[in-house]
Amino acid sequence: TVWECKNALEELAKRNKVTLGWVPGHEGIQGNEEADNLAKIGTGSLLVGPDPGCGVAFSYSKTLVKDWDRRTRSENWTSASGLRQSKMFISPYAKGWSALLELSKEDIRLVIGMLTGHGPLRKHLMKMGLSQTDECRLCGEAEESAEHIWLNCPAICKTRCKFLGAYFLSSRDIRDQEPSNLIGFCKSLRF
């Protein structure tokens, strides 16, 4: 094994001057031909000895773990039943969302409630028996749902553009927003 070879060279170097040199492969040099054959055999056998058998860069390992985590979270999020409203506006691997934890409890509750549809919206309040109507208090043209407020309520086009960058948006546009923009928009509504 590589480990045994390393140990043998170190032992040899204790009493001798050892110089390792490169030799061209497949040129009929006896020791090299035998080394090639042993290497070929070694690639087909299981690792015997201490791990790692071959060094792996820490950054590569870190990337593998991050990719696995991202894939797993995405699969779990996608396969979770229900959550239609939450899935529309929240990504399982959005960047910058840890910034939400720096907000006050009230601000977190407001933005999460508005994104999930379980906030101070008439559609939700009516389901809970706290409102007589689900009509949008801003435009009076549609049901006051998270989707309507975030994406296309005509009464708040300018506000939406000011905080979120466009008069009318897609759910992906909301998922890609910085949390500070979302909280600014929510607070400006004064619900």
N, C-alpha and C positions, 0 to 999 in steps of 0.2 A: 504494500500500500504506500501511498504518498507519505503517510505518517512514519512508517517503518524506514523508508528511504531517507527521510529527513533525520531521524534519530541515528541511523547508521552513518550518515555523513558527519553529523555532529561528533559522534564517537571517534570517527576516523580523524577528524580535524583536531582532536585533543592532542594527538601525538605526531601529526603530519601536517604539512602545508597542502591544503586542498584548493584546487582551482577548478571551477566549473566553466565549461566552454560549450559553445554552440557548434554542432556539426550538421552538415546538410543531411536532410532525410532522404531515405530511399536511394542511397549511394553505395550500398553494399558494405558499410562499416559495421562489423560484426556486433559490437556492443549496442550500437544504435538500432540495428535491425531487431535484436532481441527486445530492446526497450519498447520499440513500436509494437511488436507482437504482444508483449505483456500489457501495454496500455490498451490495445484492442480488446484483450480478454477482460481487463478491468472495467471497461465501459459497460460490459454486459452483465457484470456481477453486482450483487448488493453491497452496500457500504458496510464494512466491518471496521470498527474502531470508533474513536471519539468524534462527535459532531463538532463543527461542521466538516464534512468530508472535503469541501472546497469552500473557500471564503465567499460570503455573499455580502455585498455592500449594504450597510444599514439603511441607506436611502431607498434601495430597491425593496427591502423588506417593509419599510414604512409605506411605500407606494402600494404594495400588495395588500396590506392591511386596510389602508384608506379605500382602495377600490372595492375590497370585499365589504367594508362597512357601508359604503355608498350604495352598492348594489343590493345589499340585504335590506337596508332601510327603505330603498325605493320599492323593492318587491313587497315588503311588509305593508307599506303605505298603500300601494296599488291594490293589493289583495284584501285589505281590510274592508269589511262590509259596511255599507252606509257611508257616512261622512261626505256626502256629495258636495255640500257647501264648503267644507274645510278643504277638500281636495281641489276645489276650483281655484282657491286663492293662496293656499299654503303648500310650499314645496318641502319634501322631507330633508333636503340637503341645501337649503338656501344659505347663502353666505351673509354674514353680518347680523344674523338674527340674535346672536348672543348679546347684542347691544340692547335688546329689549329688557334684559335682566337688570340693566342699569336704570330703567325707568321706574317711576312710582307704581305702586300696586294698582292705583286707579287708572293710570295710563295703559298699563299692560292689559287690564280687564277691558278697557274701552277698545283698544285696537284688536285684541283677540276676539272679542264679542262681535265687532263689526266684520271681521274676516270670516268667522264661522257662522254668522247669521244669528247668534245667540246673544246679541247686544241690545241696545236701546232702539231697535227697529220695530215699526208697527206690526209687521208680519209676525214677528216673534212674540211681541207683547200681546197681540190678539190671541195667539195660540195659548198663552198663559192666562188669559182672561183679564189682562190689565189694560186693554184698549178695545174700543167699540168698533174700530175700523183698521183695515190693513192698508188703506190708501196712503200714498206718499204725501207727507205733510209739506213737502217742498214744491212739487209740481202738480200734484193731484191727478196725474195721468196714469199711474201704474201702482202696483203693489209695492210697498216700501220694504224691499228685501235687500240683503247685502249686495246681491248681483246688480240690482237696479241702482243703488247708491254708488257703488264703486265704478260701474261701467258706463251707465248711460242716462242717468237722471238729467234732463235738459236744464233744470233750474240751477244746477251747480256746475255747469260746464267750466266757467271761469275759475272757480275754486279748484276743480279737479285739475285743470291745466296748471294753475299756480303751484300746487303741491306735488302733482304726479306727472306733469309734463305733457298732457294732451287733453283735449276736450272730451273725447270718448276713448275708452281703453278696452283691451281684451283682458281676460283673466291672467294670461301670461304676463302682461304688463304689470299687473298688481304683484304677482309672485316675484318679479324681478326688482321691485322697489326697495329702497333702503327703508328700514323701520322708522327712521326719523321723518321721512316723507309721509308715511302712512299715519303716524301719530299726529302730525301737523294737520293733515286732511281731516282726520276724525275729530280733532278738537275744534277745528274751524266750523264744523256743522252744529255744534252746541246742542246735541241731542241729550 
